[in-house]
Amino acid sequence: MKPKVIVNVAMSADGKIALPDRSEVKISGEEDFKRVHELRNDVDAILVGIGTVLADDPKLTVKDRFVENPEHPLKVVLDSKDRIPKDAKLFREGDFLIATTKKVDRDGWIKCGYGDKVDLSKLMNVLEDRGIESILVEGGGEVIYSFFKEKLVDEYYVFVGSVVIGGKNSPTPADGIGSKDIDEIIRLKLYDHQDLDDGMLLKYRVEYDD
Ligand SMILES: NC(=O)c1ccc[n+]([C@@H]2O[C@H](COP(=O)([O-])OP(=O)(O)OC[C@H]3O[C@@H](n4cnc5c(N)ncnc54)[C@H](OP(=O)(O)O)[C@@H]3O)[C@@H](O)[C@H]2O)c1
């Protein structure tokens, strides 16, 4: 069965997820961090794009101050052009899978597709074959939009923090090329909301037409 895909992101009240220069900004507070680490602990894999690794250098682990005896999920990075730094923090602890394309020849890296970008349906097959049943997609905007466009997202969680970042070049939860016309717009069903820290968590299911 296709792994369940949950997208989780924190955005400002004006719909941005980082500063205009793409550097990280604290949007959530402790309650939301705890929720995210518990969520990480519950899934089989956490997935990000190389843009997020280069901007934030995340560890992608479960912090034991939030979860006792954490089970670290597999870390998956989409990196078609082999741009990941050797000393990226995510290599320090736990298992990882770097998904690339046929153009990259690197031992241990997983080739998914012949094009310019990682072929997400091929990657989903690889992950399914490895027994992965749930994936938490944490960003960034380009990767999240690709998952929506490929109709792979089951649930979308967005924490809306009480800050304004501004800037037309600031990344948003769903960047990439965007919808060409109204038929490509992705429709969501809000099924839960929760006050957290000084913001609000919104939980949606995705309603694809076919
Ligand atoms: N607030 C939050 O919750 C949050 C969470 C995460 C990230 N962020 C922010 O998001 C920003 C990074 O986002 P981003 O959009 O620049 O980068 P991204 O989505 O993390 O990564 C995009 C890159 O992934 C690679 N990729 C490979 N296959 C892909 C595919 N099928 N679809 C899409 N991308 C694919 C491409 O690079 P190659 O062609 O080189 O492979 C692409 O440029 C940073 O500013 C970070 O701080 C915020």
The ligand as a MOL file (V3000), in Angstrom:
LIG
                    3D

  0  0  0     0  0            999 V3000
M  V30 BEGIN CTAB
M  V30 COUNTS 48 52 0 0 0
M  V30 BEGIN ATOM
M  V30 1 N 8.5970 26.8770 8.4210 0
M  V30 2 C 8.7220 25.6070 8.1030 0
M  V30 3 O 7.9440 24.7560 8.6000 0
M  V30 4 C 9.7880 25.1660 7.1460 0
M  V30 5 C 10.0640 23.8050 7.0110 0
M  V30 6 C 11.0410 23.4090 6.0900 0
M  V30 7 C 11.6950 24.3650 5.3320 0
M  V30 8 N 11.4040 25.6800 5.4950 0 CHG=1
M  V30 9 C 12.0800 26.6890 4.6530 0
M  V30 10 O 11.8670 26.3610 3.3030 0
M  V30 11 C 12.9610 26.8820 2.5250 0
M  V30 12 C 13.4520 25.7870 1.6120 0
M  V30 13 O 12.4220 25.4990 0.6800 0
M  V30 14 P 12.7350 25.4030 -0.8760 0
M  V30 15 O 11.4470 25.4220 -1.5850 0
M  V30 16 O 13.7770 26.4120 -1.2150 0 CHG=-1
M  V30 17 O 13.4840 24.0030 -0.9800 0
M  V30 18 P 12.9940 22.5020 -0.7400 0
M  V30 19 O 11.5730 22.3670 -1.0880 0
M  V30 20 O 13.4630 22.0560 0.5970 0
M  V30 21 O 13.9130 21.7260 -1.7960 0
M  V30 22 C 13.6880 21.9690 -3.1740 0
M  V30 23 C 14.7200 21.2280 -3.9710 0
M  V30 24 O 14.5500 19.8180 -3.8240 0
M  V30 25 C 15.0420 19.1920 -4.9980 0
M  V30 26 N 14.0720 18.2590 -5.5540 0
M  V30 27 C 14.3800 17.0310 -6.0520 0
M  V30 28 N 13.3100 16.4210 -6.5270 0
M  V30 29 C 12.2620 17.2730 -6.3400 0
M  V30 30 C 10.8870 17.1910 -6.6760 0
M  V30 31 N 10.3440 16.1110 -7.2570 0
M  V30 32 N 10.1050 18.2500 -6.3780 0
M  V30 33 C 10.6070 19.3450 -5.7770 0
M  V30 34 N 11.9110 19.4850 -5.4550 0
M  V30 35 C 12.7430 18.4390 -5.7300 0
M  V30 36 C 15.3120 20.3010 -6.0320 0
M  V30 37 O 16.7050 20.6000 -6.0180 0
M  V30 38 P 17.6680 19.7320 -6.9950 0
M  V30 39 O 17.1490 19.9680 -8.3950 0
M  V30 40 O 19.0240 20.2510 -6.7490 0
M  V30 41 O 17.4760 18.3110 -6.5760 0
M  V30 42 C 14.5770 21.4900 -5.4500 0
M  V30 43 O 15.1290 22.7290 -5.8190 0
M  V30 44 C 14.0020 27.3410 3.5150 0
M  V30 45 O 13.9430 28.7430 3.5820 0
M  V30 46 C 13.5700 26.7170 4.8310 0
M  V30 47 O 13.9330 27.5160 5.9420 0
M  V30 48 C 10.4690 26.1000 6.3840 0
M  V30 END ATOM
M  V30 BEGIN BOND
M  V30 1 1 1 2
M  V30 2 2 2 3
M  V30 3 1 2 4
M  V30 4 1 4 5
M  V30 5 2 4 48
M  V30 6 2 5 6
M  V30 7 1 6 7
M  V30 8 2 7 8
M  V30 9 1 8 9
M  V30 10 1 8 48
M  V30 11 1 9 10
M  V30 12 1 9 46
M  V30 13 1 10 11
M  V30 14 1 11 12
M  V30 15 1 11 44
M  V30 16 1 12 13
M  V30 17 1 13 14
M  V30 18 2 14 15
M  V30 19 1 14 16
M  V30 20 1 14 17
M  V30 21 1 17 18
M  V30 22 2 18 19
M  V30 23 1 18 20
M  V30 24 1 18 21
M  V30 25 1 21 22
M  V30 26 1 22 23
M  V30 27 1 23 24
M  V30 28 1 23 42
M  V30 29 1 24 25
M  V30 30 1 25 26
M  V30 31 1 25 36
M  V30 32 1 26 27
M  V30 33 1 26 35
M  V30 34 2 27 28
M  V30 35 1 28 29
M  V30 36 1 29 30
M  V30 37 2 29 35
M  V30 38 1 30 31
M  V30 39 2 30 32
M  V30 40 1 32 33
M  V30 41 2 33 34
M  V30 42 1 34 35
M  V30 43 1 36 37
M  V30 44 1 36 42
M  V30 45 1 37 38
M  V30 46 2 38 39
M  V30 47 1 38 40
M  V30 48 1 38 41
M  V30 49 1 42 43
M  V30 50 1 44 45
M  V30 51 1 44 46
M  V30 52 1 46 47
M  V30 END BOND
M  V30 END CTAB
M  END
